Amino acid sequence: MASTYVNDLRLNEMATGDASGSWGTNTNVNLELISEKFGYGTEALSDASTATITMADGASDGFRSLFLKLTGSLSQSCTVTLAPNTVSNVWIIDNSAGDSVVLSQGTGANVTIPNGAVKVVATDGAGAGAAVFDMFTDLYLQNTVTLAGTTPTLTIGDAGTEDTKIVFDGNAQDFYIGLDDTDDDLKIGKGSTLGTTTAISIDENLNTTFADGSINVDVASHDGTNGLKLGGTLVTASAAELNYVDGVTSAIQTQMDTKATTGKAIAMAIVFG
């Protein structure tokens, strides 16, 4: 009976009585292929819209490696079929092929990796209906996460037509900051639902709106030396001094001139009768 390779690493499964005198050699190869699974490999993609990567039976293959780097000079998105469709496995895939790749195994779910991105994916090896899964979908992280490097960048969203947000999940009260795609506004508000109970909105022209209602904007540092500036000039008046103009509905100088004219007329009437 001939050897078979129907397993998730395509190792040589020797039948009883098969490979007489070669069991040691074949077993050593299998052990090497198992260790290869925990290594680094590469696969080059031709510039085409489709490609198939097939794991070799009983032989060294970069495709078997846990960390797999896809290389090439793609000028369009490429759908890459991971074969055979009976292999259930996990890869960390670095797409350096020049354009996005869509990983597929059967008629089930696919995973897209943009050019320059890295994803952890798994296949279920379910045959014709096989699927590829993004292992970090709904990822839950706990405690501290650090972004390091010369230009640490956190990007939320993929240019799709959808809202994106960060929710601060508090004990008594939640807050959010996010992009409301309907209005194309950055919004900060209370709760976890983007666009409701908004406190501050910034539109595409950087016009900033504070929500109408019973909210206050308190410039706590305003003391005549620091605080509120208008057009780059510090407002040195205090709140009490600014409140003197409360109720004034026209130019103050005009009102003073009017009162001065009226006062002069009264004075002259008194003097001259």
LODREN-623706 format. One record per residue: chain; z negated, x, y negated of N, C-alpha, C, CB in turn. Coordinates in steps of 0.2 Angstrom, whole numbers. Atoms other than C-alpha are relative to their C-alpha. Glycine has a CB too. Example, Ala and Ser with C-alpha at 12.3 -4.5 7.8 and 13.67 -1.06 7.14 Angstrom:
BEGIN
   mol    n.c3    n.c1    n.c2   ca.c3   ca.c1   ca.c2    c.c3    c.c1    c.c2   cb.c3   cb.c1   cb.c2
     A       0       4       6     -39      62      22       0       4      -6      -6      -5       0
     A       1      -4       6     -36      68       5      -3      -4      -5       7       2      -2
//
This chain:
BEGIN
   mol    n.c3    n.c1    n.c2   ca.c3   ca.c1   ca.c2    c.c3    c.c1    c.c2   cb.c3   cb.c1   cb.c2
     A       0       4       6       0       0       0       0       4      -6      -6      -5       0
     A      -1      -4       6       5       7     -17      -6      -1      -5       7      -1      -4
     A       5       0       5      -7      11     -31       2      -6      -5      -1       6      -4
     A      -1       5       5      -9      -3     -45      -4       3      -6      -3      -7       2
     A       3      -2       6     -14      -1     -63      -2      -6      -4       6       4      -4
     A       2       6       3     -19     -19     -67      -8       0      -2       1      -6       4
     A       7      -1       3     -35     -14     -77       1       1      -8      -4       5       3
     A       0       0       8     -39     -13     -96       1       7      -3      -6      -2      -3
     A      -2      -7       2     -36       6     -96       6       3       3      -6       5       0
     A      -6      -1      -4     -21       6     -85      -1       7       5       6       1      -4
     A       2      -5      -4     -30      18     -73       3      -1       7      -8       1       1
     A      -3       0      -7     -23      22     -55      -5      -3       5       2       7       2
     A       4       3      -5     -31      10     -43       3       1       7      -2      -7      -1
     A      -4      -2      -7     -27      18     -26      -3      -5       5      -2       7       2
     A       2       4      -6     -27       7     -11      -3       4       6       6      -4       2
     A       2      -3      -6     -35      11       5       5       3       4      -4      -5       5
     A      -5      -3      -3     -25      24      14       6       3      -4       3      -4       5
     A      -5      -3       4     -15      28      -1      -1       6      -3       1      -5      -6
     A       1      -7       3     -12      45      -9      -4       4       4      -3      -1      -7
     A       4      -4      -5     -18      54       6       0       8      -3       3       0       7
     A       0      -7       3     -23      72       0       0       0      -7       5       3       3
     A      -1       0       7     -22      67     -18      -6      -4      -4       7      -3      -3
     A       6       4       3     -38      57     -21      -4       4      -5      -4      -3       5
     A       4      -4       5     -47      71     -30       4       1      -6      -1       7       3
     A      -4      -1       5     -32      74     -41       0      -6      -4       7       3       1
     A      -1       6       3     -29      56     -45      -7      -2      -4       2      -5       5
     A       6       2       3     -48      53     -48      -1       4      -6      -6       1       5
     A       1      -5       6     -49      68     -60       4      -3      -6       2       7       1
     A      -4       3       5     -34      60     -70      -3      -6      -3       7      -1       3
     A       3       6       3     -43      44     -71      -6       1      -4      -2      -5       6
     A       6      -2       4     -59      52     -77       3       2      -7      -4       5       3
     A      -3      -3       7     -48      61     -91       2      -6      -4       5       5       2
     A      -3       6       4     -40      44     -96      -6      -4      -3       4      -4       4
     A       6       4       2     -57      36     -97      -3       4      -7      -6       0       5
     A       3      -4       6     -63      50    -109       5       0      -6      -1       7       2
     A      -5       1       6     -47      48    -119      -1      -6      -4       7       0       3
     A       2       6       4     -52      31    -123      -4       1      -6      -3      -5       5
     A       5      -1       5     -66      38    -134       3       5      -5      -6       2       3
     A      -3      -5       5     -54      49    -144       4      -2      -5       4       5       4
     A      -4       1       5     -41      50    -157       7       0       2      -1       5      -6
     A      -7       0      -2     -23      45    -155       5      -2      -5       1      -4       6
     A      -5       2       4      -7      42    -164       6      -4       3       3       6      -5
     A      -7       3      -3       9      31    -162       4      -1      -6      -2      -7       3
     A      -5       1       5      24      32    -173       4      -6       0       5       7       0
     A      -4       6       0      33      17    -178       7       1      -4      -3      -6      -4
     A      -7       0       4      52      16    -182       0      -5      -5       6      -1       6
     A      -1       5       5      58       7    -197       4      -6       2       4       4      -6
     A      -3       6      -2      61     -10    -190      -6      -6      -1       1       1       8
     A       5       5       1      53     -27    -191      -4      -2       6       4      -6      -2
     A       4       1      -6      47     -27    -173      -1       6       4       3      -6       4
     A       1      -6      -5      40     -14    -161      -5      -2       5      -3       6      -4
     A       4       1      -5      31     -14    -145      -3       7       2       3      -3       6
     A       4      -6      -2      17      -1    -140      -2      -2       7      -5       2      -5
     A       2       2      -7      14      -1    -121      -4       6       3       6      -1       5
     A       5      -5      -3      -1       8    -113       3       3       6      -7      -3       1
     A      -3      -3      -6       6      20    -100      -5      -1       6       1       8      -1
     A       3       1      -6       1      18     -82      -2       7       3       4      -4       5
     A       2      -6      -4     -10      32     -75       2       6      -4       2       0       7
     A      -2      -6       4      -5      44     -89      -2       0      -7       8       1       0
     A       3       0       7     -11      51    -105       4      -4      -5       0       8      -2
     A      -4       4       5      -6      40    -120      -5      -1      -6       2      -7       3
     A       4       1       6     -12      40    -138      -2      -7      -1       4       3      -6
     A       2       7       1     -12      21    -138      -6      -2       3       6      -4       3
     A       7       2      -4     -27      21    -126      -6       2      -4       0       4       6
     A       6      -3       4     -38      30    -139      -3      -5      -4       3       6      -5
     A       4       5       4     -52      21    -148       3       0      -7      -7       1       1
     A      -2       0       7     -46      27    -165       8       1       0      -4       6      -4
     A      -7       0      -1     -27      24    -166       3       0      -7       3      -6       4
     A      -3      -1       6     -17      30    -181       7      -2       0      -1       7      -4
     A      -7       2       0       0      21    -184       3       4      -6       1      -7      -1
     A      -3      -4       5      12      32    -193       7      -2       0       0       8       2
     A      -7       2       1      30      30    -199       2      -1      -7       2      -6       4
     A      -2       1       6      40      26    -214       3      -7      -1       6       5      -3
     A      -3       7       1      42       7    -214       2      -2      -7      -6      -5       3
     A      -3       3       6      52      -2    -227      -1      -7       0       7       2      -1
     A       2       7       0      46     -19    -222      -6      -1       5       6      -4       3
     A       5       2      -4      32     -28    -213       3       1       8      -3      -7      -1
     A      -2      -1      -7      32     -24    -194      -5      -4       5       1       7       2
     A       4       3      -5      26     -35    -180      -1       4       6       3      -8       2
     A       1      -5      -5      19     -24    -167      -4      -3       6      -5       6      -2
     A       3       4      -6      16     -31    -149      -4       6       4       6      -3       4
     A       4      -5      -4       2     -22    -140       0      -2       8      -8      -1      -2
     A      -2       2      -7       7     -22    -121      -4       5       4       7       0       1
     A      -1       7      -2       4     -26    -108      -4      -5      -2       0       1       8
     A       4       6       2      -2     -43    -112      -6      -2       4       4      -6      -1
     A       6       1      -4     -16     -42     -99      -5       5      -2       2       1       8
     A       5      -5       2     -25     -27    -107      -5      -3      -5       3       6      -3
     A       6       2       4     -42     -32    -115      -3       6      -3      -5      -5       3
     A       2      -7       2     -47     -18    -126      -2      -1      -8       5       5       1
     A       2       0       7     -54     -13    -143       3       7      -3      -8       0      -1
     A      -3      -6       4     -46      -1    -156      -3       0      -7       7       0       0
     A       0      -1       7     -50       6    -173       7       2      -2      -6       5      -2
     A      -7      -2       2     -33       6    -181       1       1      -7       5      -6       2
     A      -1      -2       7     -28      15    -196       8      -1      -1      -2       8      -1
     A      -7       1       1     -11       9    -203       2       4      -6       1      -8      -2
     A      -3      -4       5      -2      23    -212       7       1       1      -3       8       1
     A      -7       1      -2      15      17    -207       5      -1      -6       1      -5       5
     A      -4       1       6      21      13    -225       1      -7      -2       7       3       2
     A       0       7       1      20      -6    -224      -5      -3       4       7      -3       0
     A       5       3      -4       9     -19    -217       3      -1       7      -1      -7      -3
     A      -2       2      -7       9     -22    -198      -4      -6       2      -2       6       4
     A       3       6      -3       5     -38    -189      -1       1       8       5      -6      -1
     A       1      -1      -7      -3     -35    -172       0      -6       4      -7       4       1
     A       0       6      -5       1     -47    -158       0       2       7       7      -3      -2
     A       0      -1      -8      -1     -48    -139       3      -6       4      -7       1       2
     A      -3       5      -3       5     -65    -135       1      -6      -5      -4      -3       6
     A       0       6       5       6     -83    -143      -6      -1      -3       3      -6       4
     A       7       1       3     -12     -82    -148       0       3      -7      -6       2       4
     A       1      -2       7     -19     -76    -165       2       7      -1      -8       0      -1
     A      -3      -6       2     -12     -61    -174      -5       3      -5       7       0      -2
     A       4      -4       6     -21     -48    -186       5       4      -4      -5       4       3
     A      -4      -4       5     -12     -41    -201      -4       6      -3       3      -4      -5
     A       3      -6       3     -17     -23    -207       5       2      -6      -1       5       5
     A      -4      -3       5     -10     -19    -224       1       8       0      -4      -2      -7
     A      -1      -7       0      -3      -2    -227      -6       4      -3       7       2      -3
     A       6      -4       3     -17      11    -230      -7      -3       2       1       0      -7
     A       6       3      -2     -30       0    -222      -2       1       7       0      -8      -1
     A       2      -2      -7     -41       2    -207      -4      -7       3      -5       6       0
     A       4       6      -2     -47     -13    -196      -2       2       8       5      -6       0
     A       2       0      -7     -56     -15    -179       2      -6       3      -8       1       0
     A      -3       6      -3     -47     -26    -168      -1       0       8       8       0      -1
     A       0       0      -7     -48     -32    -150       5      -5       3      -8      -3       2
     A      -5       4      -3     -36     -40    -138      -4      -4       6       6       3       3
     A       3       3      -5     -41     -53    -125       3       0       7      -1      -8      -1
     A      -3      -1      -6     -28     -49    -112       2      -6       4      -3       5       4
     A       0       6      -4     -25     -67    -108       7      -2       2      -2      -6      -4
     A      -6       1      -3      -7     -65    -103       5      -2      -6       0      -5       6
     A      -5       3       5       7     -75    -112      -3      -3      -6       4      -5       4
     A       4       2       6      -6     -83    -123      -5       4      -3      -3      -7       2
     A       5      -5       2     -15     -67    -127       0       0      -8       2       7       2
     A       2       0       7     -23     -65    -144      -3       6      -3      -5      -6      -2
     A       3      -6       3     -28     -51    -156      -5      -3      -5       5       4      -3
     A       6       2       5     -45     -53    -166      -2       6      -4      -5      -2       5
     A       3      -4       5     -51     -45    -181      -8       0       1       1      -2      -8
     A       7       0      -2     -69     -39    -176      -4      -1      -6      -1       6       4
     A       5       1       6     -76     -39    -194       1      -6      -3       2       6      -4
     A       0       7       3     -72     -57    -198      -7      -3       1       5      -4       4
     A       7       3       0     -88     -65    -203      -5       5       1      -1      -6       5
     A       5      -5      -1     -97     -48    -203      -6      -1      -3       4       7      -2
     A       6       1       3    -115     -49    -206      -4       7       0      -5      -4       4
     A       3      -7       1    -123     -33    -214      -7      -1      -2       4       4      -5
     A       7       0       1    -142     -30    -216      -2       6      -4      -4      -2       6
     A       3      -5       4    -152     -20    -229       5       4      -4      -3       5       5
     A      -4      -4       5    -142      -6    -238       7       2       2      -4       6      -2
     A      -7      -2      -1    -123      -4    -240       1       5      -6       4      -6       1
     A      -2      -4       6    -117      11    -250       7       2       0      -4       7       1
     A      -7      -2       1    -100      14    -257       0       7      -3       4      -5      -4
     A       1      -7       2     -98      33    -259       8       2      -2      -3       5       5
     A      -7      -3       2     -83      44    -265       1       1      -7       5      -4       3
     A      -1      -1       7     -75      49    -281       1      -6      -4       6       5      -1
     A      -2       6       4     -69      32    -286      -2      -6       5       7      -1      -2
     A       1       5      -4     -79      19    -276       2      -7      -2      -8       0       1
     A      -3       6       2     -71       2    -276      -1      -5       5       8       1      -1
     A       1       6      -4     -75     -15    -269       5      -5      -2      -7      -2       0
     A      -5       5       1     -60     -27    -268      -2      -6       4       7       3       1
     A       1       6      -3     -63     -45    -265       6      -4      -1      -7      -4      -3
     A      -6       4       0     -48     -55    -260       6       4       2       1      -3      -7
     A      -6      -4      -2     -30     -51    -255       6      -3      -4       1      -1       8
     A      -5       3       4     -20     -59    -269       2      -7       2       6       5      -1
     A      -2       7      -2     -20     -76    -261      -2      -5      -5      -3      -1       7
     A       2       5       4     -21     -92    -269      -7      -4       2       5      -6      -1
     A       7       3      -3     -40     -95    -266      -5       3      -5      -1       2       7
     A       6      -3       4     -57     -93    -275      -3       5       4      -5      -6      -1
     A       3      -6      -3     -66     -77    -272      -7       0      -4       3       6      -1
     A       6       1       3     -85     -76    -276      -5       5       4      -3      -7       0
     A       6      -3      -3    -101     -67    -273      -6      -5      -1      -2       8      -3
     A       5       5       1    -116     -78    -270      -7       4       1       0      -6       5
     A       7      -3      -1    -134     -72    -273      -5      -5       3      -3       3      -7
     A       3       6      -4    -144     -82    -260      -8       2      -1       1       1       7
     A       7      -1       2    -162     -83    -268      -4      -5       4      -1      -1      -7
     A       4       4      -4    -177     -91    -261      -1      -7      -4      -7       3       0
     A       1       7       4    -179    -105    -275       7      -2      -3      -5       1      -5
     A      -6       1       4    -162    -103    -284       6       5       2      -1       0      -7
     A      -5      -4      -1    -145     -97    -280       4       1      -6       5      -3       6
     A      -5      -1       5    -132     -89    -292       6       3       3      -3       5      -6
     A      -6      -3      -2    -114     -84    -291       4       3      -6       4      -6       3
     A      -5      -3       4    -101     -74    -299       7       0       4      -2       7      -3
     A      -6       1      -4     -83     -77    -294       6      -2      -5       0      -5       5
     A      -7       2       4     -64     -80    -299       2      -7       3       5       5       2
     A      -2       7      -1     -60     -98    -300       8       0       0      -3      -5      -5
     A      -7      -1       0     -42     -97    -295       4      -6      -3       3       0       7
     A      -3       6       3     -38    -115    -301       1       1      -8      -4      -6       1
     A       0      -1       7     -42    -110    -319       1       7      -2      -7      -1      -3
     A      -1      -7       1     -39     -91    -317      -6       3      -5       7       1      -3
     A       6      -3       4     -57     -88    -325      -5       3       5      -3      -6      -4
     A       6      -3      -3     -71     -77    -320      -6      -4      -2      -1       8      -2
     A       5       5       1     -86     -88    -319      -7       3       3       1      -7       2
     A       7      -1      -2    -105     -85    -318      -4      -6      -1      -3       6      -5
     A       4       7       1    -116    -100    -314      -6       0       5       5      -5       1
     A       5       1      -5    -130    -107    -304       2      -4       6      -6      -4      -4
     A      -2       4      -6    -129    -113    -286       4       5       4       3      -6      -1
     A      -4      -4      -4    -117    -107    -273       7      -2       0      -3       0       7
     A      -7       3       1    -102    -118    -277       4       2      -6       0      -7       1
     A      -3      -3       6     -90    -109    -288       3      -6      -5       6       5       2
     A      -3       5       5     -85    -119    -304      -5      -6      -2       6      -3       3
     A       5       5       2    -101    -130    -304      -6       3      -3      -2      -4       6
     A       5      -3       4    -115    -127    -316       1       7      -2      -7       0       5
     A      -2      -7       2    -106    -113    -324      -3       1      -7       8       0      -1
     A       3      -2       6    -115    -104    -338       5       4      -4      -6       5       2
     A      -5      -4       4    -101     -91    -343       6       0       3      -3       7      -1
     A      -7       0      -3     -82     -92    -341       3       5      -5       3      -6      -1
     A      -5      -4       4     -70     -78    -346       7      -1       3      -2       8       2
     A      -7       2      -2     -52     -82    -346       5       6       0       3      -5      -4
     A      -5      -6       0     -36     -71    -344       1       4      -6       6      -2       3
     A      -1      -3       6     -36     -67    -362      -7       3      -3       2      -5      -6
     A       7      -3       1     -55     -61    -361      -4      -5      -5       1       7      -3
     A       4       5       4     -60     -77    -372      -6      -2       5       4      -6      -2
     A       6       2      -3     -78     -80    -367      -3      -6      -2      -5       6       0
     A       3       6       1     -86     -97    -366      -7      -1       3       5      -6       2
     A       6       1      -2    -104    -101    -365       0      -8       1      -6       2      -4
     A       0       7      -2    -107    -118    -356      -3      -4      -6      -3      -1       7
     A       3       5       4    -110    -133    -367      -6      -3       3       5      -5      -2
     A       6       3      -3    -127    -141    -365      -6       3      -2       0       1       8
     A       7      -2       3    -145    -135    -366      -1       7       3      -5      -5       3
     A       2      -7      -1    -143    -116    -363       0       4      -6       6       2       5
     A       1      -4       6    -148    -103    -375       3       7       2      -7       1      -2
     A      -2      -7       0    -141     -85    -378      -4       4      -4       8       1      -2
     A       5      -4       4    -155     -74    -383       1       7       0      -7      -1       4
     A      -1      -7       1    -151     -57    -390      -7       3      -1       5       2      -6
     A       7      -2       1    -169     -51    -387      -1       7      -4      -3       1       7
     A       1      -7       3    -166     -33    -394       2      -1      -8       5       5       3
     A      -1       0       7    -161     -40    -411      -6       0      -5       4      -7      -2
     A       6      -1       4    -173     -33    -424       2       3      -7      -5       5       3
     A      -2      -3       7    -162     -27    -439       3       7       1      -5       0      -5
     A      -2      -7      -2    -159     -10    -431       5       0       6      -6       5       1
     A      -4       0      -6    -152     -15    -414       1      -8       1      -3       3       6
     A      -1       7      -2    -145     -31    -407       7      -3      -2      -5      -5      -4
     A      -6       3       1    -131     -43    -413       4       3      -5      -1      -7      -2
     A      -5      -3       4    -115     -36    -420       6      -5       0       2       7       3
     A      -6       4       1    -100     -45    -427       5       5      -2      -1      -6      -5
     A      -5      -5       2     -84     -35    -427      -2       7      -1       3      -2      -7
     A       3      -7       0     -94     -19    -424      -5       1      -5       6       4      -1
     A       5      -1       6    -105     -22    -439      -7      -4       2       2      -3      -7
     A       7       3      -2    -124     -25    -435      -2      -5      -5      -5       6       0
     A       3       5       4    -131     -41    -442      -7       2      -1       1      -7       3
     A       7      -2       1    -147     -36    -451      -4      -5      -2       1       5      -6
     A       5       6       2    -153     -53    -456      -3      -2       6       5      -6      -3
     A       4       3      -6    -166     -61    -445       2      -7       1      -8       1      -1
     A      -2       7      -1    -165     -77    -437      -3      -5      -5      -3      -2       7
     A       3       5       5    -177     -85    -450       5       0      -6      -7       3      -2
     A      -5      -1       6    -165     -78    -464       6      -4       1       1       7      -2
     A      -6       4      -2    -150     -85    -455      -1      -7      -1       3       2       6
     A       1       7       0    -158    -102    -454       0      -3      -7      -7      -1       4
     A       0       2       7    -159    -103    -473       7      -4      -1      -1       5      -5
     A      -6       3       1    -141    -108    -472       1      -7       4       6       5       1
     A      -1       6      -4    -144    -122    -460       1      -6      -4      -6      -1       5
     A      -1       6       4    -137    -138    -467       5       1      -5      -6      -3      -2
     A      -5      -1       5    -125    -130    -479       7      -1       3      -1       8      -2
     A      -7       3      -3    -108    -138    -477       6       3      -4       0      -7       0
     A      -5      -3       4     -98    -128    -491      -2       7      -2       2      -5      -6
     A       1      -7       2     -97    -111    -499      -6       0      -4       6       3      -4
     A       6      -1       3    -114    -106    -505       1       1      -8      -5       5       3
     A      -1      -2       7    -107     -98    -521       3      -6      -4       5       6       0
     A      -3       6       3     -97    -114    -525      -6      -4      -2       5      -3       4
     A       5       5       1    -113    -124    -524      -4       3      -6      -4      -1       6
     A       4      -4       5    -123    -111    -535       4      -1      -7      -1       7       2
     A      -4       0       6    -109    -111    -548       0      -7      -3       7       2       1
     A       0       7       2    -109    -130    -548      -7      -2      -3       2      -5       6
     A       7       1       2    -128    -131    -550      -1       4      -7      -5       2       5
     A       1      -3       7    -127    -118    -564       3      -3      -6       3       8       1
     A      -4       4       5    -114    -128    -573      -4      -6      -2       7      -1       2
     A       4       6       2    -124    -143    -572      -6       1      -4      -2      -4       7
     A       6      -1       3    -140    -135    -577       1       2      -7      -3       6       4
     A      -2      -2       7    -131    -127    -592       1      -6      -4       6       5       0
     A      -2       6       3    -125    -144    -597      -6      -4      -2       5      -5       4
     A       6       4       1    -142    -152    -596      -4       4      -5      -5       0       7
     A       4      -3       5    -150    -138    -606       3      -1      -7       0       8       2
     A      -4       1       7    -137    -139    -620      -2      -7      -2       7       1       1
     A       1       7       2    -140    -158    -620      -7      -1      -3       1      -5       5
     A       7       0       2    -159    -155    -622       0       3      -7      -4       3       5
     A       1      -4       6    -157    -142    -636       4      -4      -6       4       7       1
     A      -4       3       5    -143    -151    -646       0      -7      -1       7       3       1
     A       0       7       0    -147    -169    -642       6      -3       2      -2      -2      -7
//
